Amino acid sequence: MTDHSANQAAVSLEDAGQAYSPTGGRDVHTVRFPTATPPTEVDVLIVGAGPVGLSAAVELTARGVRVAVVDRARAATLVRAGAMGHSPRTVEHFRRWGLLQHIRDEWTFPPEWNQGIRLVTSLVGHELLAPRRPSFAGSSGGGPSAEEALRRPQSALQRVFLDHLDRRGVGVAGGWRLVALRESVDWIEADVLHEPDASDVSAVSVASAVSDASGAPRTIRARYLLGADGGSSTVRRLAGIERDGAHATEKRLRLIVRTQDISDRVGPAPSGTNIVFNQRAAGFLAAVSTREWRVYAGPYPLDHTPTEAELLATAQAAFGFELDLELVSSTTFYDATRIARTFRRGRVLLAGDAAHVRTPGGNLGEGFGDVANLGWKLAAVLAGQAPEELLDSYDQERRRHNWRIADHALERSRRSHALLAELRRLGIPDDADDSPQAEARRAEIRARISQGALGAPGVTFDERYDASSAIWYEDGQLDTEPPWRADVYQDDPRPGHRAPNGLVDPYGDTLYDRIGLGFALLVLSADREVERALVAEALARSLPFTVVHLAEPAVRALYGADNVLVRPDQHVAWRGAELPAAGAGAVLDLVLGAGQVLGTIPDQVPPADGNLAVDQSRAVDQGRAVNQGRAAPEVAVATGVDLAGTSASVRS
């Protein structure tokens, strides 16, 4: 039995009497990282055992990459968990990793508590806006994804990822702090220092085995290092990567409060996700387990520290009735944007909060998007199927996308706070007030809230990559694309966009299931000339490649081409009725990053002042930062526009 398996068994025995609540919800309170010694050499060293770091290990391991994970912490706790809500796009990643059902099984409160997001005056108060209710008969169907959103805490994801990695013999080691980085031509060396927990006998023995009397660090040599170590990333600091974005002017607190049994007031299956609007509390009131709830408090001035009594009063106002509450944890967060100036510097890459911190709301999903984008590229470079320049497209694609999401999140938060202030100025009636005047006022509030766009399908699905050196854009495509919008999404099969998904048979298999982990060519006509050429070229490169024949006319109409090349991260890389004059090799060269080296990038780079907003104050610094680290070969770009500078200085 591995260290991780032993630890999990011990936890199971310890918590056997408390693992399940009276209502059946499983309480994942503490997930311990293995006490192990990291290897001295791997392909990719991942620093950070949060959901993003562990999912990167899952992604890379599935592609045959040797990885190891280290983290300064020894455990993850439910009561400190961040994001719990996972969009359908994130669920698509869970499904591709083969872990969706395992994640579904790790619920910490009964799934029937998930009733959509209710807008209420309090948990037991008046409903201001009803969500789309789930149907026992099944999903309403339709839409851009075959998946539904999912709510699971981060600690539940970490348990599933750790179990998966343990079964595959992947090393994850808690209690190791990164202290230094050194990069050479072919390797990066990381010095990690073990910090034993005096109460943990096994940790002390591990420390004595790997450190001398002076506590010398252990050196791990890797081809690449991925920093997934959070917003205060040590990897980012050691790599010398600065961040851009606005600092916050006030702060808010995310509280976890513990209740007793409150089923007599809220019923055995209360709404697990609520947004509260009243005179004393505002923001999420969301179940974390059957006894713990997340509540938001604030805003407060940056220099103000609220008392525990003050925080508990806010939490009680969110519940809407008298109850005993225990303050379990409080975490400060800000309406602010801090995004790294580059997501790659030499052999160091950043993902998740290490790369981008923004106003809360779906941040973890963006981290999983980083992993899906980067994983296949790292694997292709390590396997010799692509040059190192392919990794530049990770920064070009993901950083631009994250600026879009961050700008939207900040603006949305500002609008929400302004709306709350307006409602409070006019007065939100007390829950106990059932007078005609109070009912009329609540009707006004419902109407006011309904005016705002609550959905953001563009945030969920419009993950477009429109300034990439590894996408074969169509002539004129980037000049005619509609601007990115948070509140609008339609399936778009053009290069750079997420490939439209759907069922390929009546038994539930989706196109994404069929694509799997490799490249795929969708053949949507009877002509197989393009198929033969691309298959032969992929075979010569030992490139994982799947051909999918779809004869349904509706699919051909949706994709708008006879042939569509889809990348392993489910984005369209090229489409057309016939190959370009340079042939299949030129297409794969560009998609695999060799187009930069060979000078074959087609005339498709967007103008710097296209339909995108340019932040002039950031342009010079970002354009310079992108080119630091290992020097890239010079590229002859047909438009005369430098790709690195364009992707660095332009965002929307």
Disulfide bonds with the S-S distance in Angstrom:
none
